[in-house]
C-alpha cells in the first residue's frame, strides 16, 4: 500500500490560494471586456440619440456596432399556460445614454384579464469573452446602466405565463428609458393557449447538471460552507431546480476528478482510519448538502462520485500518524477492497437510516470497462441493491443492465428501442455533450438554438434527458472570459450560469427545450386518447421529430433552421388536432 502524506502546514496557504479573491466578482455591475476594435463614431452614427428594434432569440448581437435590423417595434409570441417564453430586443445609441432602466407593463386581454408585470421580466444581455471575441450571454438583472456612444445593448425578455391565466391574446409594453428622457418602446402581444405546462418539479425530463460548490465559494471570495456560501448555493440550486434539475452532485471523496478544474472538489464524506484498523465516517457535510439541496427543490436523485477517480487516489485521516494522507489503489486490488468495503457497508446503512438509499447512486464517468466491472462487483458484494449511475464515452453493453442511470456520449448513435425499453423498466437513459462535439453544444459562442435542439433530440431519440458535466465550474473571472485554462475545453464548457446565480442565454434556451420536451410528452398522451384521429396525429408528430434528427449530426452546420421548422410544425399540429 502506497501512502502519501499531506503536510498540514501547507493547508492554510493552499486554502488561501484556492478561495481568496480580491473582491466578489458580482460587485461590479456591467464590468465587461473592452472593445476589440475601435468604435466608429461617424456623423451618421452620432445622429442616433436612442433607437431600438425587435431582434431574434436565435441571434447574438454585437455590442460595439449597430445591428442590421428592420425598424420593427412589435413583438408577438404564443405560449401555454405555465410556460416561459422569451423575446430579444436591441437598443443602440450614437450619443450615449446614462441610467437606462427597463420597464414592463401588465399584459391585458380584451376581457380585462391580466398577466401581472411581475411575470414579465426584462434583463440586459451582458458580454463576456469567448474564443477571442465578445459574446452576449449573461442575463443581467434590470438596474440603471450606461450605454456608451456607438454601441448596442440587447434586452432579454422572459414572460412566465401563470398557470391560471385565461386563454386569449394579451398586450402590453416594454420600455427602455434613459436619464436624458429618451426612450424606446416595444409593443408586446402574447397569445395564451388553453394547454397547461406543469411546474418544473413535475417535469419528467431527467436533467443532470453537475454542481461545484467549491467554485461558487471561490468566485464569491467566501469561505466554503460559511453562511454566505450556503446563501449563494441556495440561489444556484434553485435556479437549477427551476429548470427541472433532478440530481444532486456529491463528491464522496477528495478530488474525484483530480485537479482538472480550476477549483478542486473537496470531500463531502470524511473517513478516518483508526489505530486498530477500523474505519469511521463523518457524514455531516454530506447530510447537510443533501438536505439543503432538497429544500432548494432537487429531490429525485443523489449522484455520488466517485469510486473510480481519475488518479485512483483516496484521502483519509490516519489516527495513528495524525496526518491527512492518501493511498493509491486500483479497482480489483486488495488495497482497493480494504478501503471501499467498510465504507460501502457504512454508507448503505447511513442512507437507509436517512431514507435516501432508493434515490442514491454510486456514480462514475468515462472510466475503463475493466475498472467499472471491478467496482460493480465490489458494490454487489456489499449491497446489490445499490444503484449505479454512469456516463460513458465508449460502448459498455456488458454492464448496461446493471446501470440505473446511463448517459451516452452524444457521438454514439441513438438506440431508440433500447432507450424506451430501459425507460419502461424504470431506468434512465440520457446523452451528454462536453468539450465535444463542437456542434451542437452549449458553448458561449454556440448558436443559442443548439441548446434547445439538444432537448428535442432527446425527445426524438427516446432519451429521458440530458447530462452536462458542469453547471458552475467557473473560470477565474467568468464576467471577463469564459475561456478555460485547458485549450480542449471550449468557451463556456465548464459552466452554464454566472456568479450570483445569473442565468444566461444558453441556459434559458436549454430550459426552453426542456419545456418543449414536456409539451411533446403531454401532447402524445392527449393524442393517444383520441382514437384513430389521434393515431394520425401521433404519426405526424413522429415524422416531424424524425425529420429533425435524421441528419448527419457529426457534420451538420445548421441546427437552428431545422429546429424552428420542427417548432412551427409542432405548433400547427397541436392547433389542428386539439379540440377547440
HELIX and SHEET records of a PDB file:
HELIX    1   1 UNK A    8  UNK A   10  5                                   3    
HELIX    2   2 UNK A   11  UNK A   19  1                                   9    
HELIX    3   3 UNK A   25  UNK A   27  5                                   3    
HELIX    4   4 UNK A   43  UNK A   46  1                                   4    
HELIX    5   5 UNK A  117  UNK A  119  5                                   3    
HELIX    6   6 UNK A  200  UNK A  202  5                                   3    
HELIX    7   7 UNK A  213  UNK A  219  1                                   7    
HELIX    8   8 UNK A  227  UNK A  241  1                                  15    
HELIX    9   9 UNK A  284  UNK A  295  1                                  12    
HELIX   10  10 UNK A  334  UNK A  354  1                                  21    
HELIX   11  11 UNK A  357  UNK A  359  5                                   3    
HELIX   12  12 UNK A  369  UNK A  383  1                                  15    
HELIX   13  13 UNK A  400  UNK A  402  5                                   3    
HELIX   14  14 UNK A  416  UNK A  424  1                                   9    
HELIX   15  15 UNK A  449  UNK A  461  1                                  13    
HELIX   16  16 UNK A  505  UNK A  528  1                                  24    
HELIX   17  17 UNK A  531  UNK A  549  1                                  19    
HELIX   18  18 UNK A  560  UNK A  577  1                                  18    
SHEET    1   A 5 UNK A   2  UNK A   6  0                                        
SHEET    2   A 5 UNK A 323  UNK A 328 -1                                        
SHEET    3   A 5 UNK A 313  UNK A 318 -1                                        
SHEET    4   A 5 UNK A 270  UNK A 273  1                                        
SHEET    5   A 5 UNK A 279  UNK A 282 -1                                        
SHEET    1   B 5 UNK A  51  UNK A  54  0                                        
SHEET    2   B 5 UNK A  84  UNK A  93 -1                                        
SHEET    3   B 5 UNK A 151  UNK A 160 -1                                        
SHEET    4   B 5 UNK A 120  UNK A 130 -1                                        
SHEET    5   B 5 UNK A 133  UNK A 141 -1                                        
SHEET    1   C 5 UNK A  74  UNK A  81  0                                        
SHEET    2   C 5 UNK A 183  UNK A 196  1                                        
SHEET    3   C 5 UNK A 168  UNK A 177 -1                                        
SHEET    4   C 5 UNK A  97  UNK A 104 -1                                        
SHEET    5   C 5 UNK A 145  UNK A 147 -1                                        
SHEET    1   D 2 UNK A 107  UNK A 108  0                                        
SHEET    2   D 2 UNK A 114  UNK A 115 -1                                        
SHEET    1   E 8 UNK A 206  UNK A 209  0                                        
SHEET    2   E 8 UNK A 465  UNK A 468  1                                        
SHEET    3   E 8 UNK A 428  UNK A 433  1                                        
SHEET    4   E 8 UNK A 405  UNK A 409  1                                        
SHEET    5   E 8 UNK A 387  UNK A 392  1                                        
SHEET    6   E 8 UNK A 360  UNK A 365  1                                        
SHEET    7   E 8 UNK A 301  UNK A 305  1                                        
SHEET    8   E 8 UNK A 247  UNK A 251  1                                        
END                                                                             
